[in-house]
Structures are given as structure tokens and as C-alpha cells.
């Protein structure tokens, strides 16, 4: 069993760690606002080959392996969680188009996503649905060479300023469930599309919100995959992306642990360094070990993805454990800074607020535990 990174992965890790420290971290707090991420930042990520990098080079990607993709998300999230969020959505939408789109769609859509010229969103969730994502009500009615989309998507990351979205819409009857849902690549600047932005606790620059479709015309050529197969095909991509989400959260927590270790070593109280007190050193030791264990589960999941091995249960475990643990660790780091930690001048509170959103997004801990339980117990674990 080899836990070592290869030379390319080591170079990627060190390069992105320096980029995150020098370019991203200084403006992280300034981007804690209900305002769009600067387009130049998204373009910069594109120029660095960090957007949808697992896509083939013929379509603007890097043919990057998934372990390396995880490294990129972990390191970038240390500097700016919102920047890593752009990478995660671009990677997921990129994979959907690359694996399930036709040759024309790959050539038309992927280069702009990889370059950062187009910011993509994934529109699955609807009001009142949340984790019950298969019961889509947004409708797509075929009319000649077009589909007419009507309905509302909610809690969509980048809803306020994304350029396009892969939209799940119902083309079959409600009784068909997930098998009556199709995927469409939709230009969000089309007539009939409107948006609203939520005032969120964290990841405020992500612009989570609602998308409204009022008789939006989408070319039939923009349907991704066969009619009625969209939801099933898209959900396959969520396995590896759940490990990426966990690594984003773990990266943010790791950064706070490093900063807290430095702080308690230098902070003088009661005649010496705070680090000599077990009430201070033990929580940091526990955080370091637990983060390392969660991190290894993430990389095992991505390693399995690279080898074509099943990784659904592993990725679900990542998605449940990573954000939950990161929030706990970030809270502890905030407390170990004492009264200073409660200030918005330090980044721990911002990282904690940002990570909390991913305890919910892409499946709650309860849903992830259900996935793992079904893997262990089969149909006996189904509650209905």
C-alpha cells in the first residue's frame, strides 16, 4: 500500500499551496460579501488549468487524475473556500458533459468552462424537495426542435451569476420518478430566465439562490443524454464530487489548525506558552489526527475512482464526515484564540460559516449515512 504522491502531484501540491497563500488568502475576508466573485479570479483559475481539469485536453482540460483533483481542492480551499467552490462545480458539470454529452456538446460547451469564460451551475434542487431530488417538478415540454422549460429551482450555487446550468427537468410523467427526468444544458442569459440571491450565513460570494424558468426555450440538441435518463446519469457523478467537498472542508480546517498551533505556541499566559497546557494541546492533537483520518478516506475514494472501482459508500462517508468534523475543528480553533477568535478580523469564523453550508449541500449527513447503511445492509436498511 503506497501513500506517497508522485512527483507531478507533489509539484501540484506545492505550487497550489503557494498560490493559495500568496494570491487567494489575502483577499478571502474581503470576498465575504453578498457580491459575485471577480470574473478575473475565475479566469485565473481557468488559466491555471484548475477548472474541469479531468476533461480531455482536446476540449480544454488537463486529463488530470482524480487524486490530483482532490489535492487541488484541498490546497485552494486553504486560501479561499469560495474559489474551491468554483472548481468543484466546474469539475462536476465538466464530467457530466464529457461523459454523457455528444461530440458536438463537448466541443461547444467544455472549452469555455475549462477556460473560465463560462461559469456553470448544477440545477437539481427544488423548493420543498431538498434531499428528495428525484421528484423533479420543473417541466420540459417538447415542441419541435426545442423544449419549453417552466418551473423553479432553489438553493442553486452561483444562481445569481452563473452563465449556464445543467438543469434537471421532467420530460416524463410524475409516476416515472427519476426515470422521467432529463438533463439540459441551459444558457442562463436566455429570455424567460430570472434569478434571486439568498442572504446566506457563509460562502456569500457563491451567490446561492433561485432560478426561475418561464417558457424558456432550449434547443433539443442541448439535452444531455437520452430523454428520461438525465437524473440517473448525473447522480453517478456525485460520488467523486462528495470526496472533493470533504477535502475542501478539511483543507479549511487544516489551515486553521496550523494557524492555531502557531498562535498558542507564541501566546504567553500564566508564566509561559499556552501550548504547554494539555487543555490547549490535546484538542489540537485530536484535530490533527482526526483530520488526517478523514483526509485519507477522501483520497481512498478518489484513488478508487481513478481505478474504476466502486466508491459510492466511501464517498458518502467522506461527505458526512468531512464537513461535520471540519466545523467542529474550526469551532475549537476559534475558541483557542480566546476573545480574539470571536472577531471577524481572524478567518476561523469565516471558514466555519463557509463549511457549515456543505453540511447541507449535496446531501445531508443523514442521507450519506443512509447510503453507507444500504451498502452494508442492503435492502434491509431501506426505511420505506
N, C-alpha and C positions, 0 to 999 in steps of 0.2 A: 504494500500500500504506500503510494508516494504522495505526500502532501506538498511537495515543492512546486513553486511556479516555474514555468520555463523562462528562458531569457527574454522572450518577447513580452511575456506577462509581467515580469519584473520591471522591464523598461516602461511598460504602460502604467504600472502602479506608481513608479517614482515620478514619471512625467505628469500624471494627473494629480498626484499629491501636491506637487509644487505649483501647478496651475490653480488648484483649488485654494491653496494657501495664499498665493500672490494675487490672483485675479478675482476670485469669487468671494472669499471670506470678508474682505474689507467693506463690501457693499451689501452684504447679506442683511444687515439690520435696516439699511435704507430701503430695501425692497420688501420690508414687512408693511405693506400698504395695499389698499384696495385699488391697485393700479396694475396694468399689464406689465409683464416682463419686457424689458427693452428688446426690440427686434434685433438689435446688433448682438446681444448676448446669444440669442437663438442662432443667428447666422454664424457666430463664432464657434458654437458647439458643432454646427454643420461643417465648418472649415476644418475642424479637428477630427472629423470622421466619427463623431460620437452619436449621431442621430441615425437610428435604424442600421447600426453597423453590421448586423448579421446578414443583411441583404447582400446579394451578389454584386461584385464590382461592376458588372455590365449595367446595373441600374443605379449606380452611385454609392453602393455600400462598400464594406470592407471585407466581407466574408469572415467576419470575426466569430470565434467560438463563444459559447455561452458562459464559460468560466471567465473569460476575459471581459465579457459584457458585465458580469457581476462585479468584477474588480472596478470597472469604470463607474458603476453606480455607487459603490461604496465610497470611493475616493471623492467623487464630485459632491456627494451628499455631505461630506465633512465640511465643505466650503460653503455650499448653498443648496439647501434641500429642494428649493424650487427649480433650480437648474437640473437637478437629477430627475425631477418630475417630468420635465420636457423630454428627457432622454427615455424615460420609461414608456411614456405614451407613444413616442415616435417608434420605439423598438417594437411595441405591441402592434400598432397599426401597420408598420412596415412588414412584419411577419404575416399578418392577415392577408395583405395584398400579395406579397411574394409567394405565399404557399397556396392561396386559394383563388387569386386573380388569374386572368388570362394574360397572354403575352402583351396585348395592347394595353391593358390596365397597368401592368408592371412598368412598361416603358413610359406611359403617360403620367403615372402618379408617383412612382418611387423616387426618381431623381430629385424632385423638388422637396420631398420630405427629408431625404438624406442630406440635402444641402441646407436645410433650414429655411428655405424660401416659402415653404408651406408648413404651417403648424397644424398637426392633426389632433382630433379628439375621437373618443370612442363613445358613442351614444347608445347605451343599453338601458340604464335605469329610468324608470318612470315614476310619477307621483304615486305614493301609496304602495309601491311594489318592493323597492329595495332589494332584498335578497331573493325575492320571488321573481327573478329576472326573466324566466322563460315565458311568463304570461304577458307578452307584449301586446299593447293596445294601439300604438301608433300604426296607422294603416297605410298600405301601399297598394293602390289600385292600378292595374294595367290598363293603359289607354294607348293603343297603337305601339309606337316605338318608345313610349315613356311610361313611367309610373308616377302617380299623383300621391304625394305623402301628406297626411294630416295627423295631427296629434302633438303631444308634448313629451319631451324628455327632461328629466330633472336630475340634479346632483351630478352634472357633467363637468369634469375638469376641463378648463380652458374654454368653457362655453362662451365666455364674454368676448373672446378674441381669436378663437381658432379659425383657420381658413377652410378646413374641410372636416368631415367626420365620417367614420364608418357607422352607419345608423342601422339598428335592428328594427325592422318594420314587419307587420303581419301581412302576408300575402295569402295565407290560408285561413280556414275557419278557426275560431277560438278553441273548438274541440280538438284541433290538431296539436295544440300545445306548442312545444319547442319546434316541432317539425313543420309548423306553418309559418315560421319566421324566416325572412330573407335578409341578407346584408347588402347595403347600398353605400357606395362612395358618393357623398353629397357635398357639393360646393356650398358652404355656409354663407356665401355672399349672394346666393340665388334669391330672386323675388319670392316673397312668402315666408322667408326665414326671419324670425325675430328672437331676441335674447333678453335675459335678465341676469344680473350678477348677485350672488349671495354675499352677505357681510359675514365672513367666516372668522372663526377664532384663530385659525392658523392657515398656513400656505395661502396667504391672502393674494399673493401675486399670481397664483394659479387661476384665479377667476372662475371658481366653481359656480355653476348657475343652471339656468333652464334654457332649453331650446324649443321654440315653437314652430311647427310646420303647418302652414295654411295654404293648402293646394300647391305645394312645392313640386315642380316638375323635375324629374330626374331621368336622364336617358336610360333606357333599358340596358344599354351597353355598360352602365355603371353598376349593375348588380354584380356582386362578387360571389361567384359560385352558383350552383343550381338554385332555382327557386325552392324555398322551403328548407334549405339546408344551412342558412346563414348562422343561426344561433348555435347549432351543434358544432359547426366548423370553427367559429370564433372562440367558443368556450375552450377548445383544445389549447389555444394559445395562452390561456390564463395560468396554466401550470407553471411554466418557466417565469412568467412575469411576477408571480407571487414570491418567488425567491428574490427577484430584483427589488421588490418593495421592501422585503425584510432587510436586505443589505443596505438600502437607503437609510432605514431607521437605525440599523446597527451602526452604520458609519457616523451618523449624527451623534449617537450615544458614545461611541469610541472617542470622538473628538472632545466631548465634554469631560470624559474620564481623564484624558490626557491633560486637559487644562486644569482640572480639579486637583490632580496629583501635583502639578507644578505649584498651584496656589497653596495647598496645605503644607507643602514642604517649606515654602518661603514664609508663610504666615506665622508670626510669633505670638504666643499667648501662654500664660501660666509658666513663664520661665523657659520656654523652648518652642520648637516647631510643633504645629498641630499634628503633623504626620506621626508623632511618637505615641499618640493616643489610639488605643485599639478601637474606640468608638468612631474614629475617623478612618483609620487604615483598613479595618475589616470590611466596611461597606464597599470601599474601592477595590479590595481584593476580590470580593464576591462578584462585583460588577464585571471585572475583567475576565474572570473565569466563565461566568455565565454568558457573556457576550461572545467569547471565543467559541463556546459550545454551539450557540445558535448560529454563529457565522459558518462553522464547519458543516452544519446541516444544510445551510443555503448552498454552499459550494458542492456538497454531495449531490444535491438536487440538480444543479446546473451541469455537473460532471455527467450525471446520468442522462440528461437531455442531450449532451454532445455525443453520447454513445448510443442514442436511440433506445434507451432503457426506460421502463415505466418510472414516473416520478411524481405522479399525482398526489399521493399521500405525503411524500416528503415535502413537496412544495406547499401543500396545505398546512403542514406543521410549521414551515417557515413563516407563512403569512400570519398564523395565530401567535407564534412565539416571538417573532422579531419585533413587531410594533409594541406588543404588551410589555416585553422586557425593556425595550428602549425607553418607553415612557417612565417606567419605574426607575431606571438608572438615571435618566435626566432629572427626575424629581429629586433623587438623592444628591446629585451633583449641585443642584440649586440650593438645597438645604445646607450642604457642606460649605457653601460660600457665605453662610450666615445672612445678615441683613443685606449684604451686597448682592447676594443671589436673587433677591426679590426685586432687584432693579432691572429695568429694561436696558440698562447700559451693558449688561452682560448677556451673552447669547443663549444661555441654558433655557430660559423661559420661552424664547422663540423656537428653539429646536423642539422643546416639549410640545408646544402648541401645534407645530407643524406635523410632528409624528402622530399625535392623537387622531388626526383625520384619517390616517391609514390603519387605525384600529377598526374603522368602519368601512372605508372604501375597499372595493374589490373583495368583499366578503368578510363578515364579522368573525370573531373568534369562535362563536357558536357554530357557524356554518363550516368553518375549517375543521373543527373538532368532529363534526358530523361526517365530513369527508374521510377523515382518518378512521373514525369508528366503523364506517362502512367498509373500508379497506381491511380492517381487522376482523370484522364480524359478518360481513356480507349483508344479505337481505334482513337478517335478524335485527340489525341496527336501524332499520327504517322506522320512523315514528308514525308512518301512515301507509 
